[in-house]
């Protein structure tokens, strides 16, 4: 089992709350209450970078298309290659769903 540096009972409660969400609208409402717009936009941007890297796009094309710094792309790339496999888990599932659709 994966042991995270952020593991705590309180974090467990947060993740259980997120897992209880059933619709996209519920997600919007929950995260609108939980996070600032800038926090959501930063997470959205990092996930978009992860998708582009997973698809094989180059750093320069990602930077030009999304408008992110090379530092952000490098950080996300490091997570994709050496992280906890969180991005990979989600991206592989999304890729499989797209192929099945």
Residue, then its C-alpha position, 0 to 999 in steps of 0.5 A: x500500500x502507498x504511504x503518502x507524506x500527507x497521510x492523516x486522518x483529516x486527509x482521509x476524511x477529505x478524500x472520502x468526501x471527494x469520493x462521495x461526490x456523484x456528479x460533475x455538478x457536485x464536484x463543481x459545487x464542492x470545489x467551489x466551496x473548498x478552493x479558491x478559483x486560482x487553486x482550481x485553475x492551477x490544478x486544472x492546468x497541471x492536469x492538462x499538462x499531464x494529459x499532453x505529456x501522456x499523449x507524447x506532446x513536447x514541452x515546447x508545444x505544451x508551453x505554447x498551447x497552454x501557456x505554462x512555464x517550463x518549470x510547471x511542465x518539468x514538475x508534472x513530467x517528474x511526477x509522471x515519471x517518478x511520482x506516486x502514479x496518481x496521474x498515470x492511474x487517471x490518465x490510463x483509465x481515461x485513455x481506456x474509456x476513450x477507446x471504448x467509447 
